[in-house]
Each structure stands twice: as structure tokens, then as C-alpha cells.
């Protein structure tokens, strides 16, 4: 492993690499990254059953058994409407479920609670946050947040828009939901789904948001803080756990979500054609698969796979580390795309 990395660095001189390498089957796979962060890209990872066709691949996470969960909107011609597809760590299909999320599958979060694990899913079509078991059995669901003063009907009886995109969980079990495609608020609930507070709202000032698309509770410091992918404002914004603005983190363009590895490194899928790695001090380490200079992702995302460049991302929408430090990336493209970045 060490010898191979040293060879790659010798070839690249310490700069980001994108080399055609040959695996056992004789096909070339691109290599990206540099230094301690070099990855082999496996595009279209996972043995997807013939009766399921990906729609937009929006969320990805790993459970304690090393199973990878992919949440997608389901393509129009797919025989099965299952929006959740589960693979083992080698990419072998395990199971699928979630017909009710077809067209709305979006945010995906996994939580260990006691000896069990649960999934929290955001449905942008039906405006729901749903907690399920790993097999899809519903525990509870939350809909339009009438408990929040911000969402109460106006004098004309009309409600503001609500379309939750993703969520994050605090150490005490409270969870935070970003109304990314709705009215740009963040709502806080306790572990049982009881409403606590609302903060944020549309704007550019401190504490205001424009599409809080993804969020994570950062537990790396002495006190947890909430990191928000303030995508429409082209920034990451941080808050206290009771919703007070702290500051900003620079280095991303269109941040979508976050995942933090055990060594403190954060992976951030950036919709504008790259995946960013940040250090524990929130400094950019790498922009992996960066095709942002081409500035054509809005066009390419609706095209066929022939238009997708090996070693380049189109529209990274979700990303997570697995237990071994590999990275899984899912993209907002009409025919879906799942890439495994194997740590070299």
C-alpha cells in the first residue's frame, strides 16, 4: 500500500492525480487525489438488479454491518418502484424497499439508538420526515410543521412552502431538519419527534439561509455545533445547538451535505461538479473529480452515460465515508450515478 502511494506521488509530484490504471479485468479506472488522499474511482458501483433503474441518486449511508444504502427517486421506466437499494460492502445486491418514496426520495441519515439502527428519510414530494427500521418499517413520520409559528397560515389562509431536504442528529437525540426546497428554515425536534424551535429563514445575513440543503452536528470540538450547507448562498454556515449564528466556513461553491470520518476529515459533495475534503480545522485538503471549470453540469446531468467523464463528477449530491475510509458519492443526474472512491 505504502509503495503504491509513493509511486503515485512520484509520478504526480504531489499534485492531484488522474491516471488510467488497470484492474484484474483489464479495464482502466481513474485515480484522483494526492498525498494521503488518493482514491481509485469505481463509477456505477453496485450490482443493481435489472428490474430497478435509478432516478436521481440523492442519499447514501453505511450501517454497522458495512451495508450501503442508496436513496433514489426511481426512473420512469423502472419495473420496480423501490426507492431504497441496499448492497453489501462488495457491491452485491441485498434488498430493496420504499415504493412510497418514489419521486420524493431525498435526504438520508442513519442513527444508532441503543442496540438498534434506524434510518431517517426526507421526502421532498410529500413533505415528510420518516423514521424507519433498516428494513423500511415506519416508526414515525412528521409532515407540515404547523407547530411552528413561522409555518402557521396567514390571514389569507395560505401556508408557506415546506419541502424538507435533509437532517442531522445531536448527541441528546434531538434532530434538525433543513427545509431546503421550501422556506429555508431549520426546525429542531426532540428524539420522539416533538417540535422544539425554528430558526434561519430566507436571506443572506448572519443566521439567514438560502436552501439549507444539508446539515450535520459537528462533534469534533469541545461543544457540538450545527454545520449547514447554505447552498443558495454558496457557503457553509455554523450555529449553536439552539440556533444562534456562529460563523462561516469557506472553500465550497454549492455544498449539498456532509459526512465526517473518525480522523476528523469531512467530505462535502458540491453540486458544481466536485467533492471536497476538509481537514479537522475546516481547511480544504482536496477537490476530488473536479470538473467545475467546464461549468456544464446543468446540461450534462440530463444526458446519457456517454457524456459522463471517467474520473470527473457531474452533480455530487450525497457522500459518505465507509468504515474503512473509502468514500461513496451519489449524484443528482437523471439516470443516477453511484461512485465508490477506494482509498489507495
N, C-alpha and C positions, 0 to 999 in steps of 0.2 A: 504493500500500500504506500509506504513512505517512498520507495524507489520510484513508483509510477508518478507520484505527485511531484517529486524532484525533477523527473524527466519533463513533465508538462510545463513546469515553471522554467526550466532551461530553454525549452522551445519558445515559450511566450515571453521570457524576460520579465516575469512578474506581472504582466499585463493580462487583461481578460482574454480567455481563450475561446475559440470556436473552431475545433478541429474535427475532421471526419475520422472517426475511429471505427474499427471493425470488430463486431462481436462474433460469437461462435457460429452464427448462422450466415456470416459473411456480409451482413448489411451494416452500413455505416451509421453511427449515432453521433450527434453533435455533442461537444464538450463545451461547457461555459463556466465562467468564473475564474478566480485566481487565488493564489496563496493557499490559505487553509479552507477556502470555499470554492472548490472545484466540483462540478457535477456533470454526470452523464445523463443526457435527456432521453427519456423514453416517451415519445409522443404517442397518443392513443393507447395508453396503458390500460390493461384490464381486458379480460375476455368477456366482452358484452354479449349476452345472448342474442340470437338472430331475431327474436320477436320483440326486442326493445331497441328503439332508436332514440338517442339523446336529442333533447331540445337544448336550450341554453343550460349549460352546466354552471350552477350558481354556488353550491356549497360543498365542502369536503371536510371530513374529520376522521380520526382514528380512535377505535376503542381499545380497552386494555388487552384484548386478545390479538391486536395487530390487524383487525379488520378495518377496511377503508370504506367509508360511506360517501356516496355521491348523490347530491340532491339536484335534480334537473327538471325542466318544465315539460318534457316529453315532446318528441317531434310529431307532427301532424299525421304522418303515415305509420307510426309505430303500432304494431299489433297489440302490444300490451301497454297499458297506461300507467304502469308503476313508475312513480317519480323518484323513489329511493332505490338505489342499486348498491349492493354490498359485495365486496371482494375480500379474499384473504390477502395476506401480505405478498403473495406471489402473483396476484392478479387473477386468481381463479374465482369465478362467479360463485357466490354463496347463496344469496337470496335477493328478492326484490319485493317491494310493497309501496303503498302510498298513492293509490289511484286518485284519492280525493285532492291531492296537491297538484294534479296536472294543470299546467298553465300558470300556477302561482308559486311553485317551489322556489324558495329563495334562501333566506338565512338558515344556518345550521350550526348548532352548538351542542357539545356533549359534556355531560356533567356526572361525576361520581358522587353519589349521595349514600353514605353508609357503605354497604357492601354491594350496592346496585349502581348501574349506569343508566342514564336517561338522555334522550335527545330533546332539544328544544328547536322547533321549526317555525320559520316565518313564512306566511302565505300572503303574497302581495296581491293576489287576485281576490281572495275572500276577506282580506284584512284580519288575519288571525295569527295568534301566537299559540302553538300547540306543544304540550309536553307529552312525550310518548316513551314507551319502553324501547329497547333496541330492536324489537320485532314489530313495532308500529302500533301497539295497543295504546290508546289515548288515556292519559292520566288527568289532564285538564286542558281547557282551551280558553283563551281570552280574545274578545272581539273589540268592537269600537269602545274607546275608553271614556264613557260618559261620566265616570267618577271624577275625571279631571276637569277643572274649571275651564281650561283652555279649549276643551272639546264639547262643551255644552252648546246646544243650538242657540243661534242668535235670535233676535226679535222676529226675524222673518221665518224662523223655524228651521233654517238650513244649518247643516253641520259642516265643519271644515274637513278637509280631506284627511284620510287615515290609510296608510299603506306601509306597515312595518317591514323593514328590510333585514335587520339582524339584531342580535342581543349578546349580552355578556353577563357573567355572574360574579358577585362579590364573595369574599370568604364567609360571610354570615348567611349566604343563601339568597340574599336579595338579587334580583336581576334587573338589568337595564335594557330597554328596548328603544332602538332608533327608528323613528318614523321617517325614514329616508325618502320614500317616494310620496309621502303625504305632506305634512305641515312642518317638518324639520324640528320637531320637539323630541326630547328624550323622556321616557316615562320609567319610573322606578317602581318595582313591585317587591313584596316580600316572597319568601320561599313557597308560600301557599297561593301566590297569585293575587294577593290583596294589594290594591293601589296605595302608593305612598306619596309620590310627588311628580311634578312635571317641571322641566327646565329646558333652556335653549330657545328654539323658535327661529323663524326665518330672519336672516340678516347677516351682516359682515362684521359687526362689532364684537368685542370681547364677550364670550358667553353665548353669542348667537351662532346659528348654523345654517348651512345650505346643503341639504341632503346628507344628514348624518348616517351614512350608508353602512358602516360597520363600527364596532367598538369592542374594547377589551378592558378588563380590570388588570392593570399592571401591578403585580405584587413584588416587583424586584427591589423596591425601596423600603424604607422603614415604615411607611404607611401606604396602603393601596391607593392608587389613583385611577381615574377613568380616562382612557385614551379613545378619542373619537375620530374616525375617518370623515372629516368635514369636506366631503368630496367636491361639492359645488363651489366651495371657497378655495379649493386647491391647497388644502393644508390639513395637518393633524392638530387637534385642539385637546387640551387636558383639563380635567375637572376634579374637584374633591368628590368624595362619595355622596355628599349631599347637594351636588350640582353647582358648586361655585367655580367660576373660571380660574384656572391656574396660569396657563400659558399656551405656547405653540411649539411644535416640532417641525422643523423644515426638512426638505430633502425629497418630498414626493410631489407628484403633479395631480393625479386623480386617485388618491388612496381609496381602496374598497373595504379592506378588513385587515385583521392582524392575527398572528399566532406567535407565541413566544416559546422558544426551546429552553431546555433545562440549563443551558450555558448562558442564558440571558440574551441571546440573539433573537431579533424579531424579524419575521418575514411579512412583507406587505405587498399584496397583489395590487398593482397600479394599472387602472383600466387603460391608460395610454400606452400599452404595449411594452410593459416591463414588470419584473418582480424585484422588489428592493429588499435587501438585507440591511438591518441596522444593528449596531452594537448595543451593549447594555447602557451606554451613555447616549444613545439615540443619534449616533453619527452614521452616515451611510457607509457601508462596507462594500457592497456590490449592487449593480443594477443588472440582474440576470436576464438573458434573452432580450436585451433592449432593442426594440425596433421603433422607438418613439420618434426618431429623426425622420422616418418615412412619412409619418403623420397621415396614414391612410387606414387606420384601424376601423373607423366607422364604415368604410366601404368593404374592407376585407372580411369583416365579421359575418357578412351575409353571403359570402361566396363559398365555393366548393373547397375541399381539402387541398386541391392542387394549388390554391392561392396561398396556403399557409407555408411559411418558410421554416424548414427544419432549423432548430436552434434559436428561433425567434418567437416571441409571444405576440398574440393579436390583441386580446382583451382580457387580461387576467382579472378574475372576479373574486375568487376564493383561493386560499392556500393554507396548508398546514404542514408542520413537521410530523414525521412519524417517530416512533420510539428510538430509531437508530440515527436520526438526524437527516434522513432523506426528506425531500420536500415534494408534496403533491400540489399541483396547480390545476384549477378548473377555470375555464374561460367562457365569457359571455359571447359565444358565437352560435349561430342558428342551428348548427349541426353538432354542437357540443365538442369539447376537447379536454381530455384529461392527460396531463403530463406528469410523469414521475421523474424527479431530479435525484438521481442516485449519487450519494456522497462518494466521491473518489478518494 
